[in-house]
Amino acid sequence: MKNTILAILLCVIFQNARSQSFIPEIKNNTEFHYVCRLHGQTRTLTLTAKPENEGLTFKLETRGVKSSIVMLPEAVKNGNSLSFNQGEYEPVLNLKPNETFFMISRSAYQELTHSDKFIYSNTIYDLVKNNNKESVIIQGKTVEALHVKAQIDKTEMWIVKNPEFPLICKVLKNPLGIDFTMVQVIDK
């Protein structure tokens, strides 16, 4: 009897802990809201997802700037470089076949989960085992993410545990000066 009660109690605790975290998914028209910080200034940024033909387009809106950032299927699958271009000068920005935007490629994610490191934009990122530091929390739930740190500088990223679309949900100590954090996900 004691074992049964203990087993039920453990199941309840596990289910409660599980319900306190989540993995954002990319669906058509899912909105990802970020807060970006640069040299003491704060700006909001909204990315609306448009997955299509194995590629992905983010419709970007931030303080008067509206553009579409287009990632090719080969970039989503095997990209190895991040683009920080926000399309200020073009209504549609077609990224290079190796560039991704606000996410890493599927192959980089696989490399990270298999070897605890990956290379992106000629930088080696190592998995940080203690993932509790600076977690991303949205509406009271912790985003399930992998925390990585660059070997050559102090850049830190949190990458959503989603092998199909490994979004970057947080960046700290970015050498370009732009740190950002996902603050809301809206599925439409």
SVG drawing of the C-alpha trace seen along z (x, -y; Angstrom):
<svg xmlns="http://www.w3.org/2000/svg" viewBox="-5 -53 44 55">
<polyline fill="none" stroke="black" stroke-width="0.4" points="0.0,0.0 2.8,-2.4 4.5,-1.7 1.3,-2.5 0.8,-5.8 4.5,-6.7 4.2,-5.8 1.1,-8.0 2.7,-10.8 5.8,-10.7 3.6,-10.7 1.7,-13.8 5.0,-15.5 6.5,-14.6 3.3,-15.7 3.3,-19.0 7.0,-19.7 6.4,-18.8 3.5,-21.2 5.7,-24.0 7.9,-23.9 7.3,-23.9 8.9,-23.8 7.8,-26.6 7.0,-25.2 7.1,-26.9 3.7,-26.7 2.2,-28.9 1.6,-32.4 3.1,-31.6 4.3,-34.9 7.5,-35.1 8.0,-38.2 11.4,-39.3 12.9,-42.1 16.2,-43.3 18.7,-45.4 21.5,-47.5 23.7,-50.0 21.0,-50.6 18.2,-50.9 15.3,-48.5 13.3,-47.5 10.6,-44.9 10.8,-42.6 8.1,-40.3 8.8,-37.4 5.8,-35.7 6.7,-32.3 5.9,-31.2 7.3,-27.7 7.1,-26.6 8.7,-23.9 11.3,-23.0 12.4,-26.7 11.3,-29.3 10.4,-33.0 10.1,-35.3 8.0,-38.4 9.9,-40.8 8.4,-43.9 10.2,-46.3 9.8,-50.0 8.7,-51.0 10.7,-48.4 8.8,-45.6 10.5,-43.0 10.5,-39.3 13.7,-37.3 13.8,-34.2 15.8,-31.2 16.3,-28.6 15.7,-24.9 19.4,-24.1 20.1,-26.7 17.4,-25.4 18.8,-21.9 22.6,-22.6 23.3,-26.3 26.5,-27.2 26.2,-31.0 23.9,-33.4 22.6,-36.5 21.9,-39.5 20.6,-41.6 17.2,-42.9 16.1,-43.9 16.1,-47.7 16.8,-48.4 14.9,-45.7 11.2,-44.6 12.3,-41.0 15.8,-39.8 16.8,-36.5 19.6,-35.0 22.5,-33.1 22.2,-29.2 24.3,-28.8 22.6,-31.6 19.9,-31.3 18.1,-33.9 17.1,-33.6 17.8,-29.9 20.6,-27.4 20.3,-24.7 19.0,-21.2 22.5,-19.7 24.1,-22.1 21.4,-21.1 22.2,-17.4 25.9,-18.1 25.1,-19.9 23.0,-17.1 25.4,-14.4 28.8,-16.0 27.9,-18.8 29.3,-21.4 28.7,-22.8 30.4,-25.3 28.4,-28.3 29.7,-31.5 33.3,-30.1 32.8,-30.0 32.7,-26.8 29.9,-26.7 30.0,-24.3 27.0,-23.0 26.7,-24.4 25.7,-21.5 24.1,-23.7 21.1,-24.9 19.4,-26.7 21.3,-30.0 19.3,-32.7 16.5,-30.5 13.9,-31.8 10.5,-32.0 7.3,-32.8 4.0,-33.1 5.3,-31.3 6.7,-28.3 10.4,-27.6 11.3,-27.2 13.1,-23.9 16.4,-25.1 20.0,-24.1 22.5,-26.7 25.7,-27.1 28.7,-29.4 31.2,-30.4 34.8,-29.3 36.4,-32.5 34.3,-35.1 31.6,-35.3 28.6,-34.9 25.9,-32.7 22.8,-31.4 19.8,-29.4 18.5,-27.2 15.0,-25.7 15.0,-21.9 13.3,-21.5 15.3,-19.5 13.0,-20.7 13.3,-24.4 16.0,-25.1 15.1,-28.7 17.4,-30.9 15.4,-32.1 18.0,-34.2 21.4,-35.7 23.7,-37.4 27.1,-39.1 26.7,-39.2 29.9,-40.7 27.6,-42.8 26.1,-44.3 22.5,-43.1 21.2,-40.8 17.7,-39.5 15.2,-37.3 12.0,-35.7 9.1,-36.9 6.0,-35.6 4.8,-33.0 1.4,-33.3 -0.1,-30.5 -2.7,-31.7"/>
</svg>
